Amino acid sequence: MIFAIIGIAIGIVVGLYLPITYSTNYSLYMSVAILACMDSVFGGVRASLENKFNTSIFISGFFGNAILAAFLAYIGDRLGVPLYYAAIFAFGSRLFQNFAIIRRFIFNKNDAT
């Protein structure tokens, strides 16, 4: 748990003090990749609460989902077909589903005590 807090703190500091920017041409790819990463993070939190967390699965899913989502958006952009909608729908629905499960887990745990 302490490593997660340290990682978040480092991420916030790096985000605030290093001016990392990218072209607006890549904003579609970045937004889909960030959504995929958020889906992986929420899935990791859910797995952790269910005592099923596996670091290898989390890391491979985190980067794999982001790369796959950005690749779908790129291929769709080249073909003139908005394939990124598929990634938004899939990752967005899983993100909300994982959030709902996490919320239920937390409220059920608090009710039991």
C-alpha positions as CSV (number, residue, x, y, z in Angstrom):
1,M,0.0,0.0,0.0
2,I,2.8,2.4,0.8
3,F,4.4,1.8,-2.6
4,A,1.1,2.8,-4.3
5,I,1.0,6.0,-2.3
6,I,4.6,6.8,-3.1
7,G,4.0,6.0,-6.8
8,I,1.0,8.4,-6.9
9,A,3.0,11.1,-5.2
10,I,5.9,10.7,-7.7
11,G,3.4,10.8,-10.6
12,I,1.8,14.0,-9.3
13,V,5.1,15.7,-8.8
14,V,6.4,14.6,-12.3
15,G,3.1,15.7,-13.8
16,L,3.2,19.2,-12.2
17,Y,6.9,20.0,-12.7
18,L,7.9,18.4,-16.0
19,P,6.2,20.1,-19.0
20,I,5.5,16.9,-21.0
21,T,3.3,17.8,-24.0
22,Y,2.3,16.2,-27.2
23,S,0.8,17.4,-30.4
24,T,-3.0,17.8,-30.6
25,N,-2.8,15.3,-33.6
26,Y,-2.2,12.6,-31.0
27,S,-4.9,13.6,-28.5
28,L,-7.3,10.9,-29.8
29,Y,-4.7,8.2,-29.3
30,M,-3.7,9.5,-25.9
31,S,-7.2,9.8,-24.6
32,V,-8.1,6.2,-25.6
33,A,-4.8,4.9,-24.2
34,I,-5.4,6.8,-20.9
35,L,-8.9,5.3,-20.7
36,A,-7.5,1.8,-21.2
37,C,-4.9,2.4,-18.5
38,M,-7.6,3.6,-16.1
39,D,-9.6,0.5,-16.9
40,S,-6.5,-1.6,-15.9
41,V,-6.0,0.4,-12.7
42,F,-9.7,-0.1,-11.6
43,G,-9.4,-3.7,-12.5
44,G,-6.3,-4.0,-10.4
45,V,-8.0,-2.3,-7.4
46,R,-10.9,-4.7,-7.8
47,A,-8.6,-7.7,-8.0
48,S,-6.7,-6.5,-4.9
49,L,-9.9,-6.1,-2.9
50,E,-10.9,-9.6,-4.0
51,N,-7.4,-10.9,-3.0
52,K,-6.8,-12.1,-6.6
53,F,-4.2,-9.4,-7.6
54,N,-1.4,-10.7,-9.8
55,T,1.4,-8.2,-10.7
56,S,2.2,-9.8,-14.0
57,I,-1.4,-9.8,-15.2
58,F,-1.7,-6.1,-14.1
59,I,1.4,-4.9,-15.9
60,S,0.7,-6.8,-19.1
61,G,-2.9,-5.6,-19.1
62,F,-1.9,-2.0,-18.3
63,F,0.5,-1.7,-21.2
64,G,-1.2,-4.2,-23.5
65,N,-4.6,-2.5,-23.3
66,A,-3.1,1.0,-23.8
67,I,-1.1,-0.2,-26.9
68,L,-4.1,-2.1,-28.3
69,A,-6.5,0.8,-27.8
70,A,-4.0,3.3,-29.4
71,F,-3.4,0.9,-32.3
72,L,-7.1,0.5,-32.9
73,A,-7.5,4.3,-32.9
74,Y,-4.6,4.6,-35.3
75,I,-5.8,1.9,-37.7
76,G,-9.3,3.4,-37.7
77,D,-7.9,6.9,-38.4
78,R,-5.9,5.5,-41.4
79,L,-9.0,3.7,-42.7
80,G,-11.3,6.6,-42.1
81,V,-13.4,4.5,-39.7
82,P,-13.9,5.6,-36.1
83,L,-12.7,2.3,-34.5
84,Y,-11.7,4.2,-31.3
85,Y,-15.5,4.1,-30.4
86,A,-15.1,0.3,-29.9
87,A,-12.3,1.0,-27.4
88,I,-14.2,3.7,-25.7
89,F,-17.2,1.5,-25.3
90,A,-15.3,-1.6,-24.1
91,F,-13.0,0.2,-21.7
92,G,-15.6,2.7,-20.5
93,S,-18.2,0.0,-19.7
94,R,-15.6,-2.1,-17.9
95,L,-14.3,0.9,-16.0
96,F,-17.8,1.7,-14.7
97,Q,-18.5,-1.9,-13.9
98,N,-15.3,-2.2,-11.9
99,F,-16.1,1.0,-10.1
100,A,-19.5,-0.3,-9.1
101,I,-18.0,-3.5,-7.8
102,I,-15.4,-1.6,-5.8
103,R,-18.0,0.6,-4.4
104,R,-20.2,-2.3,-3.4
105,F,-17.2,-4.1,-1.8
106,I,-16.3,-1.0,0.3
107,F,-19.9,-0.4,1.4
108,N,-20.5,-4.0,2.2
109,K,-17.3,-4.2,4.2
110,N,-18.3,-1.0,6.2
111,D,-21.8,-2.4,6.9
112,A,-20.3,-5.7,8.3
113,T,-18.2,-3.8,10.9
